[in-house]
């Protein structure tokens, strides 16, 4: 679906599009993935994809956002694009009373917890003729034990956390989704016309 949307965006037949999804259990391998970081996937499917980065897990309770954006002339800097996605996440977390931080040299968004940083969100993107695909994954109420199947992004699985864990309760998933969509619009200067669609 993303590939089709990228082609449509390249041809100008659709506007910039933001896909918000919650995946079934899946482990994805980015272009820089090390096979040794897949530990014990069991029955979880393992899929190689074209985004950057290493190994990650997607599953229920995790909000995944895929911006299919034609980057404007002044946006054509991939480091800037990644930092902008981090900014979206930091602002979204702030709406729920969480102080997301950046870790130098580590793409994604983290939180300082008991003297150590824990990772709340991962980012991995690809770009085709300045149209973006793939994106970010925010652990909202994710079952963190599922990360034990891998070394997520090359880290030990214990580094991962979720909004629910940090807050001590499960935030409303729909509210997190609305917050994130609003901040994507603000950070990237886009406007949305919502179009709900089941991807099942």
C-alpha positions as CSV (number, residue, x, y, z in Angstrom):
1,X,0.0,0.0,0.0
2,X,2.8,2.4,0.8
3,X,4.6,1.7,-2.5
4,X,1.3,2.4,-4.4
5,X,0.8,5.7,-2.4
6,X,4.4,6.7,-3.0
7,X,4.0,6.2,-6.8
8,X,0.7,8.2,-6.7
9,X,2.4,11.0,-4.7
10,X,5.3,11.1,-7.1
11,X,2.8,11.5,-10.0
12,X,0.9,14.2,-8.2
13,X,-2.3,12.3,-8.2
14,X,-2.7,12.4,-4.4
15,X,-1.7,15.0,-1.8
16,X,0.6,14.3,1.1
17,X,-0.8,11.5,3.2
18,X,-0.3,10.3,6.7
19,X,-1.1,6.6,7.5
20,X,-1.7,5.8,11.2
21,X,-1.9,2.0,11.9
22,X,-1.6,-0.6,14.7
23,X,0.1,-3.7,13.3
24,X,-0.3,-7.3,14.2
25,X,2.8,-8.9,15.6
26,X,5.7,-8.5,13.1
27,X,9.5,-8.1,13.2
28,X,10.9,-6.0,10.5
29,X,14.5,-5.8,9.2
30,X,15.7,-2.5,7.9
31,X,18.5,-2.1,5.4
32,X,21.2,-2.0,8.1
33,X,19.8,-5.0,10.0
34,X,22.1,-7.5,11.6
35,X,20.7,-11.1,11.5
36,X,22.2,-11.7,14.9
37,X,19.8,-9.1,16.4
38,X,16.9,-11.5,15.7
39,X,17.0,-13.8,18.8
40,X,13.9,-15.9,19.2
41,X,11.0,-14.8,16.9
42,X,9.0,-17.9,17.4
43,X,5.8,-17.5,15.4
44,X,6.2,-13.8,14.8
45,X,6.7,-13.1,11.1
46,X,10.1,-11.6,10.2
47,X,10.0,-9.3,7.1
48,X,12.8,-7.5,5.3
49,X,11.8,-4.0,4.2
50,X,13.4,-1.0,2.6
51,X,13.5,1.5,5.5
52,X,16.8,2.5,7.1
53,X,17.8,1.1,10.5
54,X,18.1,-2.3,12.2
55,X,15.6,-4.7,13.6
56,X,12.4,-3.7,15.3
57,X,9.1,-5.1,16.5
58,X,5.6,-3.8,15.7
59,X,2.5,-5.0,17.4
60,X,-0.8,-4.2,19.1
61,X,-0.7,-1.2,21.4
62,X,1.9,0.5,19.3
63,X,1.0,3.6,17.1
64,X,2.8,3.5,13.8
65,X,2.8,6.5,11.5
66,X,3.8,6.5,7.9
67,X,4.1,9.9,6.3
68,X,3.9,9.7,2.5
69,X,5.2,13.2,1.9
70,X,6.7,14.9,-1.1
71,X,9.4,16.9,0.6
72,X,9.4,20.6,-0.4
73,X,12.6,22.2,-1.7
74,X,13.5,23.6,1.7
75,X,12.7,20.2,3.4
76,X,15.1,18.0,1.4
77,X,17.5,17.2,4.2
78,X,17.0,13.7,5.6
79,X,18.6,14.6,8.9
80,X,16.2,17.4,9.3
81,X,13.3,15.1,8.4
82,X,14.4,12.6,11.1
83,X,14.7,15.4,13.7
84,X,11.3,16.7,12.7
85,X,9.8,13.2,13.4
86,X,11.5,13.3,16.8
87,X,10.0,16.7,17.5
88,X,6.5,15.3,16.6
89,X,7.0,12.6,19.2
90,X,8.4,14.9,21.9
91,X,5.3,17.2,21.5
92,X,2.9,14.2,21.5
93,X,4.4,12.8,24.7
94,X,4.3,16.2,26.3
95,X,0.5,16.3,25.8
96,X,0.4,13.3,28.2
97,X,2.8,14.6,30.8
98,X,5.9,12.8,29.6
99,X,9.2,14.5,28.9
100,X,10.6,12.8,25.7
101,X,14.2,13.4,25.0
102,X,16.7,12.9,22.2
103,X,19.8,10.8,22.8
104,X,22.9,12.1,20.8
105,X,23.7,9.7,18.0
106,X,20.6,7.6,18.5
107,X,17.6,8.2,16.3
108,X,14.3,7.9,18.1
109,X,12.8,9.4,21.3
110,X,13.7,8.4,24.8
111,X,12.7,9.2,28.4
112,X,15.0,9.6,31.4
113,X,14.0,6.9,33.9
114,X,15.7,6.0,37.2
115,X,19.1,7.3,36.1
116,X,19.0,5.6,32.7
117,X,17.3,6.4,29.4
118,X,14.5,4.1,28.1
119,X,13.3,4.2,24.5
120,X,9.7,5.1,23.8
121,X,9.7,5.4,20.1
122,X,11.7,4.2,17.1
123,X,12.1,5.8,13.6
124,X,13.1,4.3,10.3
125,X,12.4,5.9,6.9
126,X,13.1,5.6,3.2
127,X,12.8,8.2,0.5
128,X,12.0,7.7,-3.2
129,X,12.4,10.8,-5.5
130,X,11.9,12.9,-2.4
131,X,8.7,11.1,-1.4
132,X,9.0,9.6,2.1
133,X,7.8,6.3,3.3
134,X,7.9,4.2,6.5
135,X,8.2,6.4,9.6
136,X,7.9,6.1,13.4
137,X,6.5,3.7,16.0
138,X,5.4,4.9,19.4
139,X,4.9,2.4,22.2
140,X,1.6,3.4,23.8
141,X,0.3,0.2,25.5
142,X,2.7,-2.2,23.7
143,X,3.4,-5.6,25.4
144,X,7.1,-4.9,26.1
145,X,7.9,-8.6,26.5
146,X,7.5,-9.0,22.8
147,X,10.8,-7.0,22.3
148,X,12.5,-10.0,23.9
149,X,12.5,-11.7,20.5
150,X,15.1,-9.2,19.2
151,X,17.8,-6.7,20.1
152,X,15.6,-3.7,19.1
153,X,17.7,-1.3,16.9
154,X,20.7,-3.3,18.3
155,X,20.0,-2.5,21.9
156,X,19.1,-4.9,24.7
157,X,15.3,-5.4,24.9
158,X,15.2,-4.0,28.4
159,X,15.8,-0.5,27.0
160,X,12.3,-0.4,25.6
161,X,9.4,1.2,27.5
162,X,5.9,2.4,26.8
163,X,3.7,5.4,27.6
164,X,1.5,3.0,29.8
165,X,4.6,1.9,31.8
166,X,5.8,5.4,32.3
167,X,2.4,6.9,33.2
168,X,1.3,4.0,35.4
169,X,-1.9,3.6,33.4
170,X,-2.9,3.1,29.8
171,X,-3.5,6.3,27.9
172,X,-6.4,6.5,25.5
173,X,-5.0,5.2,22.2
174,X,-7.4,7.4,20.1
175,X,-6.3,10.5,22.0
176,X,-2.6,9.6,21.4
177,X,-3.4,9.2,17.7
178,X,-5.2,12.5,17.4
179,X,-2.3,14.3,19.3
180,X,0.3,12.8,17.0
181,X,-1.6,13.7,13.8
182,X,-2.0,17.2,15.1
183,X,1.7,17.6,15.8
184,X,2.7,16.1,12.4
185,X,0.5,18.8,10.8
186,X,2.1,21.5,12.9
187,X,5.8,20.4,12.6
188,X,5.6,19.7,8.9
189,X,3.1,22.5,8.0
190,X,0.5,20.2,6.5
191,X,-3.3,20.1,6.8
192,X,-5.3,16.9,7.1
193,X,-8.6,15.7,5.8
194,X,-9.3,12.6,7.8
195,X,-10.1,9.4,5.8
196,X,-10.6,6.4,8.0
197,X,-9.9,3.1,6.3
198,X,-9.5,-0.5,7.5
199,X,-6.3,-2.1,6.3
200,X,-7.3,-5.6,7.4
